[in-house]
């Protein structure tokens, strides 16, 4: 049986949106998957009742505290020992659940990922990955998008490996093309970081490196399936993608492509390189976004994503 943990109290509109999203996800998860909600049991049960859903179909772990968005992530994680995030990560570390997802405090989720389940041996620095829509109908994985704003070349090299594994097993791409985001396609372009990273990635045997890609090329899908960059640049690209969706809505542009920039369709951003599936959702997640976040977590467990990363590191 797969057990997916969900922070019922995380997000701007929790617990209502989370519970509604979990109810929607319940209709789509596999029969052997069980959803475990961490949060105020009375509130969760009441919301299920309002929706005409039997709360007994969930496992509910009662918690009495919530890590708020304005709390200091590390201090709150340590001090609010009965918070939904802290208790959820404790269950993940003790293997009582197989994956954990939350639309709550990103900082607290990262603290939990780094100091509770911890990095996979051999991982220099974990990364946050995100999906961006492509004109060819597919998506590209970009990492890092905010966890490490300064990255040494060997970290970027390893991000290529993490991205390739993710694209292969989560997106079903047999031989994903990995590119390094840079200010030019030529090898000699860029700063010291990207030049050295290119040297490491150029002749590697661990994944299919296709060279540099410029920012004006990443949405076409003609060059890369995985885009590697540091967390500073990656976060700028991600926020720019969110702005594209917002601007298209303001301008009332009805476009199938621009509609695919809606974060709700992707659920959340996985933390790659830690010892268990951890998915971080958008703070303003709707029930639809929560539903997709849960399904994404289930899929990561089903394809044994963590085991695949570990196996690849052992081979390397």
For each residue, the residues with C-beta under 8 A, 3 or more apart:
1: 32 33 34
2: 30 32 33 34 98 99 298 301 302
3: 33 34 35 36 59 96 97 98
4: 29 33 34 35 36 97 98 99 100 101 294 297 298 301
5: 36 38 88 91 92 97 99 100 101
6: 18 22 35 36 37 38 88 100 101 102 290 294
7: 10 14 18 38 39 84 85 88 100 101 102 103 104
8: 14 15 18 19 22 37 38 39 40 43 44 60 84
9: 14 15 18 38 39 40 63 66 83 84 104
10: 7 14 18 66 67 84 85 102 103 104 105 281
11: 14 17 18 102 103 104 281 282 283 284 285 290
12: 69 103 283 284 285
13: 16 17 284 285 286
14: 7 8 9 10 11 17 18 39 103 104
15: 8 9 18 19 39 40 43 44 47
16: 13 19 20 47
17: 11 13 14 20 21 103 285 286 287 290
18: 6 7 8 9 10 11 14 15 21 22 37 39 103 285 290
19: 8 15 16 22 23 37 44 47 48 51
20: 16 17 23 24 47 51 287 290
21: 17 18 24 25 285 286 287 288 289 290 291 293 294
22: 6 8 18 19 25 26 35 37 58 290 291 294
23: 19 20 26 27 48 51 53 287
24: 20 21 27 28 287 288 290 291
25: 21 22 28 29 35 290 291 294 295
26: 22 23 29 35 53 57 58
27: 23 24
28: 24 25 291 295
29: 4 25 26 33 35 294 295 298
30: 2 33 298 302
31:
32: 1 2
33: 1 2 3 4 29 30 298
34: 1 2 3 4 59
35: 3 4 6 22 25 26 29 57 58 59 294
36: 3 4 5 6 58 59 60 61 91 96 97
37: 6 8 18 19 22 44 58 59 60 61
38: 5 6 7 8 9 61 63 84 85 87 88 91
39: 7 8 9 14 15 18 43 44 60 61 62 63 66 84
40: 8 9 15 43 44 62 63 64
41: 44 45 60 62
42: 45 46
43: 8 15 39 40 46 47
44: 8 15 19 37 39 40 41 47 48 55 58 60
45: 41 42 48 49 55 60
46: 42 43 49 50
47: 15 16 19 20 43 44 50 51
48: 19 23 44 45 51 53 54 55 58
49: 45 46 52 53 55
50: 46 47
51: 19 20 23 47 48
52: 49
53: 23 26 48 49 57
54: 48 57
55: 44 45 48 49 58 60
56:
57: 26 35 53 54
58: 22 26 35 36 37 44 48 55
59: 3 34 35 36 37
60: 8 36 37 39 41 44 45 55
61: 36 37 38 39 87 88 91
62: 39 40 41
63: 9 38 39 40 82 83 84 87
64: 40 82
65: 80 81 82 83 84 86
66: 9 10 39 80 83 84 104
67: 10 71 73 76 77 80 83 84 85 86 104 105 108
68: 71 76 105
69: 12 104 105 283
70:
71: 67 68 75 76 80 105 108
72: 75 76 107
73: 67 76 77 105 106 107 108 110 111
74: 77 78 107 111
75: 71 72 78 79
76: 67 68 71 72 73 79 80 83 105 108
77: 67 73 74 80 83 85 86 108 111 112 115
78: 74 75 81
79: 75 76
80: 65 66 67 71 76 77 83 86
81: 65 78 86 87
82: 63 64 65 86 87
83: 9 63 65 66 67 76 77 80 86 87 108
84: 7 8 9 10 38 39 63 65 66 67 87 88 102 104
85: 7 10 38 67 77 88 89 102 104 105 108 109 112
86: 65 67 77 80 81 82 83 89 90 108 112
87: 38 61 63 81 82 83 84 90 91
88: 5 6 7 38 61 84 85 91 92 97 100 102 112
89: 85 86 92 93 100 112 113 116 117
90: 86 87 93 94 116
91: 5 36 38 61 87 88 94 96 97 100
92: 5 88 89 95 96 97 99 100 112 116 117 276 278
93: 89 90 116 117 276
94: 90 91
95: 92 98
96: 3 36 91 92
97: 3 4 5 36 88 91 92 100
98: 2 3 4 95 276 277 301
99: 2 4 5 92 276 277 278 279 297 298 300 301
100: 4 5 6 7 88 89 91 92 97 112 276 277 278 279 297
101: 4 5 6 7 267 268 278 279 280 281 293 294 296 297
102: 6 7 10 11 84 85 88 105 109 279 280 281
103: 7 10 11 12 14 17 18 268 280 281 282 283 285 289 290 293
104: 7 9 10 11 14 66 67 69 84 85 108 109 283
105: 10 67 68 69 71 73 76 85 102 108 109
106: 73 109 110 280 283
107: 72 73 74 110 111
108: 67 71 73 76 77 83 85 86 104 105 111 112
109: 85 102 104 105 106 112 113 271 278 280
110: 73 106 107 113 114 147 271 280
111: 73 74 77 107 108 114 115
112: 77 85 86 88 89 92 100 108 109 115 116 117 278
113: 89 109 110 116 117 126 271 274 278
114: 110 111 118 119 126 274
115: 77 111 112 118
116: 89 90 92 93 112 113
117: 89 92 93 112 113 274 275 276 278
118: 114 115 274 275
119: 114 123 125 126 273 274 275
120: 123 273 274 275 306 309 310 313
121: 313
122: 313 314 316
123: 119 120 126 158 162 273 274 309 313
124: 152 154 155 158
125: 119 147 148 151 155 158 273
126: 113 114 119 123 147 271 272 273 274
127: 143 144 145 147 148 159 162 231 271 272 273
128: 143 144 145 146 147 231 269 270 271 272 280
129: 141 142 143 144 145 162 163 166 269 270 272
130: 141 142 143 145 234 238 266 269
131: 139 140 141 142 266
132: 139 140 142 218 219 237 238 241 261
133: 139 219 257 260 261
134: 137 138 139 140 219 220 221
135: 219 220 221 257
136: 220 221 222
137: 134 221
138: 134 221 225
139: 131 132 133 134 171 266
140: 131 132 134 218 219 221 224 225 226 227
141: 129 130 131 163 166 167 171 176 225 226 227
142: 129 130 131 132 145 181 218 226 227 228 229 234 237 238
143: 127 128 129 130 159 162 163 166 226 227 228 229 234 272
144: 127 128 129 147 148 151 159 229 230 231 234
145: 127 128 129 130 142 231 234 235 237 238 269
146: 128 149 231 234 235 238
147: 110 125 126 127 128 144 231 271
148: 125 127 144 151 155 230 231
149: 146 230 231 232 235
150: 230 231 232
151: 125 144 148 155 156 159 193 230 231
152: 124 155 156 193
153: 156 157 193 196 197 199 200
154: 124 157 158 200
155: 124 125 148 151 152 158 159
156: 151 152 153 159 160 180 193 194 197 200 201 228 229 230
157: 153 154 160 161 197 200 201 204
158: 123 124 125 154 155 161 162
159: 127 143 144 151 155 156 162 163 228
160: 156 157 163 164 178 180 201 204 206 207 209 226 228
161: 157 158 164 165 206 207 312 313 316
162: 123 127 129 143 158 159 165 166 272 273 309
163: 129 141 143 159 160 166 167 176 178 207 226 227 228 272
164: 160 161 167 168 176 178 206 207 208 226
165: 161 162 168 169 305 308 309 312
166: 129 141 143 162 163 169 170 171 226 270 272 305
167: 141 163 164 170 171 173 176 225 226
168: 164 165 171 172 173 174 175 176 308
169: 165 166 172 303 304 305 308
170: 166 167 299 300 303 305
171: 139 141 166 167 168 176 225
172: 168 169
173: 167 168 176 225
174: 168
175: 168 208
176: 141 163 164 167 168 171 173 207 208 225 226
177: 208 210 223 224 225 226
178: 160 163 164 201 207 208 209 210 224 225 226 228
179: 209 210 211 212 213 223 224 226 227 228
180: 156 160 194 197 198 201 209 211 212 213 227 228 229
181: 142 212 213 214 215 218 227 228 229 233 234 237
182: 185 189 190 194 198 212 213 214
183: 189 190 214
184: 189 190 212 214
185: 182 189 211 212 213 214
186: 189 212
187: 195 198 202 211 212
188: 195
189: 182 183 184 185 186 194 195 212
190: 182 183 184 193 194 195 198 212
191: 194 195
192: 195 196
193: 151 152 153 156 190 196 197 230
194: 156 180 182 189 190 191 197 198 212
195: 187 188 189 190 191 192 198 199
196: 153 192 193 199 200
197: 153 156 157 180 193 194 200 201 228
198: 180 182 187 190 194 195 201 202 211 212
199: 153 195 196 202
200: 153 154 156 157 196 197 204
201: 156 157 160 178 180 197 198 204 209 228
202: 187 198 199 209 211
203:
204: 157 160 200 201 207 209
205:
206: 160 161 164 312 315 316
207: 160 161 163 164 176 178 204
208: 164 175 176 177 178
209: 160 178 179 180 201 202 204
210: 177 178 179 213 223 224
211: 179 180 185 187 198 202
212: 179 180 181 182 184 185 186 187 189 190 194 198
213: 179 180 181 182 185 210 217 218 223 224 227
214: 181 182 183 184 185 217 218
215: 181 218 237
216:
217: 213 214 220 222 223
218: 132 140 142 181 213 214 215 223 224 227 237
219: 132 133 134 135 140
220: 134 135 136 217 223
221: 134 135 136 137 138 140 224 225
222: 136 217
223: 177 179 210 213 217 218 220
224: 140 177 178 179 210 213 218 221 227
225: 138 140 141 167 171 173 176 177 178 221
226: 140 141 142 143 160 163 164 166 167 176 177 178 179
227: 140 141 142 143 163 179 180 181 213 218 224
228: 142 143 156 159 160 163 178 179 180 181 197 201
229: 142 143 144 156 180 181 233 234 237
230: 144 148 149 150 151 156 193 233 234
231: 127 128 144 145 146 147 148 149 150 151 234 235
232: 149 150 235 236
233: 181 229 230 236 237
234: 130 142 143 144 145 146 181 229 230 231 237 238
235: 145 146 149 231 232 238 239
236: 232 233 239 240
237: 132 142 145 181 215 218 229 233 234 240 241
238: 130 132 142 145 146 234 235 241 242
239: 235 236 242 243
240: 236 237 243 244
241: 132 237 238 244 245 261
242: 238 239 245 246 261 263
243: 239 240 246 247
244: 240 241 247 248 258 261
245: 241 242 248 249 258 259 261 262 263
246: 242 243 249 250
247: 243 244 250 251
248: 244 245 251 253 255 258 259 261
249: 245 246 252 253
250: 246 247
251: 247 248
252: 249
253: 248 249 258
254: 259
255: 248 258 259
256: 259 260
257: 133 135 260
258: 244 245 248 253 255 261
259: 245 248 254 255 256 262
260: 133 256 257 265
261: 132 133 241 242 244 245 248 258
262: 245 259 265
263: 242 245 266 282 289
264: 285 286 288 289 292
265: 260 262 292
266: 130 131 139 263 292 296
267: 101 279 281 289 290 291 292 293 294 295 296 297
268: 101 103 279 280 281 282 285 289 292 293 296 297
269: 128 129 130 145 279 280 281
270: 128 129 166 277 278 279 280 296 300
271: 109 110 113 126 127 128 147 274 278 279 280
272: 126 127 128 129 143 162 163 166 309
273: 119 120 123 125 126 127 162 309
274: 113 114 117 118 119 120 123 126 271 278 306
275: 117 118 119 120 306
276: 92 93 98 99 100 117 306
277: 98 99 100 270 297 300 301 305 306
278: 92 99 100 101 109 112 113 117 270 271 274
279: 99 100 101 102 267 268 269 270 271 293 296 297 300
280: 101 102 103 106 109 110 128 268 269 270 271
281: 10 11 101 102 103 267 268 269 285 289 290 293
282: 11 103 263 268 285 289
283: 11 12 69 103 104 106
284: 11 12 13
285: 11 12 13 17 18 21 103 264 268 281 282 289 290 293
286: 13 17 21 264 289 290
287: 17 20 21 23 24 290 291
288: 21 24 264 291 292
289: 21 103 263 264 267 268 281 282 285 286 292 293
290: 6 11 17 18 20 21 22 24 25 103 267 281 285 286 287 293 294
291: 21 22 24 25 28 267 287 288 294 295
292: 264 265 266 267 268 288 289 295 296
293: 21 101 103 267 268 279 281 285 289 290 296 297
294: 4 6 21 22 25 29 35 101 267 290 291 297 298
295: 25 28 29 267 291 292 298 299
296: 101 266 267 268 270 279 292 293 299 300
297: 4 99 100 101 267 268 277 279 293 294 300 301
298: 2 4 29 30 33 99 294 295 301 302
299: 170 295 296 302 303
300: 99 170 270 277 279 296 297 303 305 306
301: 2 4 98 99 277 297 298 304 305
302: 2 30 298 299
303: 169 170 299 300 308
304: 169 301 307 308
305: 165 166 169 170 277 300 301 308 309
306: 120 274 275 276 277 300 309 310
307: 304 310 311
308: 165 168 169 303 304 305 311 312
309: 120 123 162 165 272 273 305 306 312 313
310: 120 306 307 313 314
311: 307 308 314 315
312: 161 165 206 308 309 315 316
313: 120 121 122 123 161 309 310 316
314: 122 310 311
315: 206 311 312
316: 122 161 206 312 313
